[in-house]
Protein backbone atom coordinates (compact mmCIF):
# COMPACT_ATOMS: atom_id res chain seq x y z
CA UNK A 1 0.00 0.00 0.00
CA UNK A 2 1.15 3.51 -0.76
CA UNK A 3 -0.01 6.94 0.34
CA UNK A 4 -1.38 9.32 -2.27
CA UNK A 5 -1.75 12.99 -1.34
CA UNK A 6 -4.82 14.52 -3.02
CA UNK A 7 -6.88 17.71 -2.82
CA UNK A 8 -10.66 17.95 -2.99
CA UNK A 9 -12.45 21.28 -2.79
CA UNK A 10 -9.21 22.87 -1.63
CA UNK A 11 -8.74 20.49 1.28
CA UNK A 12 -5.77 18.11 1.43
CA UNK A 13 -6.24 14.39 2.10
CA UNK A 14 -3.86 11.45 2.17
CA UNK A 15 -5.40 8.30 0.72
CA UNK A 16 -4.08 4.75 0.67
CA UNK A 17 -4.09 2.59 -2.43
CA UNK A 18 -2.33 -0.41 -3.90
CA UNK A 19 0.80 0.25 -5.88
CA UNK A 20 -0.09 0.74 -9.54
CA UNK A 21 -3.61 1.99 -8.79
CA UNK A 22 -2.61 5.60 -8.21
CA UNK A 23 -3.87 6.73 -11.62
CA UNK A 24 -7.32 5.23 -11.12
CA UNK A 25 -7.62 6.70 -7.64
CA UNK A 26 -6.47 10.12 -8.85
CA UNK A 27 -9.03 9.98 -11.68
CA UNK A 28 -11.75 9.19 -9.12
CA UNK A 29 -10.59 12.06 -6.90
CA UNK A 30 -10.59 14.46 -9.88
CA UNK A 31 -14.10 13.34 -10.88
CA UNK A 32 -15.41 13.73 -7.33
CA UNK A 33 -13.70 17.10 -6.88
CA UNK A 34 -15.21 18.39 -10.13
CA UNK A 35 -18.71 17.26 -9.11
CA UNK A 36 -18.38 18.67 -5.59
CA UNK A 37 -17.04 22.02 -6.82
CA UNK A 38 -19.90 22.30 -9.31
CA UNK A 39 -22.46 21.88 -6.52
CA UNK A 40 -20.57 24.25 -4.22
CA UNK A 41 -20.26 26.87 -6.96
CA UNK A 42 -23.98 26.55 -7.66
CA UNK A 43 -24.45 28.15 -4.26
CA UNK A 44 -27.62 26.32 -3.27
CA UNK A 45 -26.04 23.79 -0.90
CA UNK A 46 -23.72 24.79 1.94
CA UNK A 47 -21.39 22.56 3.92
CA UNK A 48 -18.92 20.02 2.63
CA UNK A 49 -20.80 17.11 4.20
CA UNK A 50 -24.04 18.05 2.45
CA UNK A 51 -22.23 18.59 -0.82
CA UNK A 52 -20.58 15.16 -0.50
CA UNK A 53 -23.95 13.50 0.18
CA UNK A 54 -25.53 15.17 -2.86
CA UNK A 55 -22.66 14.06 -5.08
CA UNK A 56 -22.82 10.52 -3.68
CA UNK A 57 -26.55 10.35 -4.39
CA UNK A 58 -26.01 11.62 -7.92
CA UNK A 59 -23.28 9.09 -8.62
CA UNK A 60 -25.38 6.27 -7.10
CA UNK A 61 -28.32 7.25 -9.31
CA UNK A 62 -26.06 7.23 -12.37
CA UNK A 63 -24.69 3.81 -11.45
CA UNK A 64 -28.10 2.32 -10.84
CA UNK A 65 -29.47 3.65 -14.13
CA UNK A 66 -26.50 2.30 -16.12
CA UNK A 67 -27.35 -0.49 -18.53
CA UNK A 68 -25.16 -3.28 -19.79
CA UNK A 69 -23.91 -2.72 -23.37
CA UNK A 70 -25.05 -6.11 -24.66
CA UNK A 71 -26.44 -9.41 -23.50
CA UNK A 72 -29.61 -10.78 -21.94
CA UNK A 73 -29.81 -8.03 -19.33
CA UNK A 74 -28.95 -5.12 -21.61
CA UNK A 75 -32.47 -3.71 -21.46
CA UNK A 76 -32.42 -3.52 -17.66
CA UNK A 77 -30.85 -0.88 -15.45
CA UNK A 78 -28.61 -1.94 -12.58
CA UNK A 79 -31.45 -1.20 -10.16
CA UNK A 80 -33.79 -3.43 -12.16
CA UNK A 81 -31.19 -6.21 -12.22
CA UNK A 82 -30.87 -5.91 -8.43
CA UNK A 83 -34.65 -6.16 -8.10
CA UNK A 84 -34.69 -9.27 -10.30
CA UNK A 85 -31.94 -10.88 -8.23
CA UNK A 86 -33.78 -10.07 -5.00
CA UNK A 87 -36.96 -11.60 -6.43
CA UNK A 88 -35.01 -14.75 -7.38
CA UNK A 89 -33.64 -14.98 -3.83
CA UNK A 90 -37.17 -14.71 -2.43
CA UNK A 91 -38.49 -17.43 -4.74
CA UNK A 92 -35.55 -19.70 -3.91
CA UNK A 93 -35.96 -19.11 -0.17
CA UNK A 94 -39.64 -19.98 -0.40
CA UNK A 95 -38.92 -23.12 -2.41
CA UNK A 96 -36.06 -24.31 -0.19
CA UNK A 97 -37.61 -23.64 3.22
CA UNK A 98 -39.87 -26.73 3.08
CA UNK A 99 -36.83 -28.80 2.08
CA UNK A 100 -34.92 -27.66 5.16
CA UNK A 101 -37.68 -28.98 7.40
CA UNK A 102 -37.17 -32.51 6.01
CA UNK A 103 -33.74 -32.85 7.65
C-alpha positions in Angstrom: 0.0 0.0 0.0 1.2 3.5 -0.8 0.0 6.9 0.3 -1.4 9.3 -2.3 -1.8 13.0 -1.3 -4.8 14.5 -3.0 -6.9 17.7 -2.8 -10.7 17.9 -3.0 -12.5 21.3 -2.8 -9.2 22.9 -1.6 -8.7 20.5 1.3 -5.8 18.1 1.4 -6.2 14.4 2.1 -3.9 11.5 2.2 -5.4 8.3 0.7 -4.1 4.8 0.7 -4.1 2.6 -2.4 -2.3 -0.4 -3.9 0.8 0.2 -5.9 -0.1 0.7 -9.5 -3.6 2.0 -8.8 -2.6 5.6 -8.2 -3.9 6.7 -11.6 -7.3 5.2 -11.1 -7.6 6.7 -7.6 -6.5 10.1 -8.8 -9.0 10.0 -11.7 -11.8 9.2 -9.1 -10.6 12.1 -6.9 -10.6 14.5 -9.9 -14.1 13.3 -10.9 -15.4 13.7 -7.3 -13.7 17.1 -6.9 -15.2 18.4 -10.1 -18.7 17.3 -9.1 -18.4 18.7 -5.6 -17.0 22.0 -6.8 -19.9 22.3 -9.3 -22.5 21.9 -6.5 -20.6 24.3 -4.2 -20.3 26.9 -7.0 -24.0 26.6 -7.7 -24.4 28.2 -4.3 -27.6 26.3 -3.3 -26.0 23.8 -0.9 -23.7 24.8 1.9 -21.4 22.6 3.9 -18.9 20.0 2.6 -20.8 17.1 4.2 -24.0 18.1 2.4 -22.2 18.6 -0.8 -20.6 15.2 -0.5 -24.0 13.5 0.2 -25.5 15.2 -2.9 -22.7 14.1 -5.1 -22.8 10.5 -3.7 -26.6 10.4 -4.4 -26.0 11.6 -7.9 -23.3 9.1 -8.6 -25.4 6.3 -7.1 -28.3 7.2 -9.3 -26.1 7.2 -12.4 -24.7 3.8 -11.5 -28.1 2.3 -10.8 -29.5 3.6 -14.1 -26.5 2.3 -16.1 -27.4 -0.5 -18.5 -25.2 -3.3 -19.8 -23.9 -2.7 -23.4 -25.0 -6.1 -24.7 -26.4 -9.4 -23.5 -29.6 -10.8 -21.9 -29.8 -8.0 -19.3 -28.9 -5.1 -21.6 -32.5 -3.7 -21.5 -32.4 -3.5 -17.7 -30.8 -0.9 -15.5 -28.6 -1.9 -12.6 -31.4 -1.2 -10.2 -33.8 -3.4 -12.2 -31.2 -6.2 -12.2 -30.9 -5.9 -8.4 -34.7 -6.2 -8.1 -34.7 -9.3 -10.3 -31.9 -10.9 -8.2 -33.8 -10.1 -5.0 -37.0 -11.6 -6.4 -35.0 -14.8 -7.4 -33.6 -15.0 -3.8 -37.2 -14.7 -2.4 -38.5 -17.4 -4.7 -35.5 -19.7 -3.9 -36.0 -19.1 -0.2 -39.6 -20.0 -0.4 -38.9 -23.1 -2.4 -36.1 -24.3 -0.2 -37.6 -23.6 3.2 -39.9 -26.7 3.1 -36.8 -28.8 2.1 -34.9 -27.7 5.2 -37.7 -29.0 7.4 -37.2 -32.5 6.0 -33.7 -32.9 7.6 
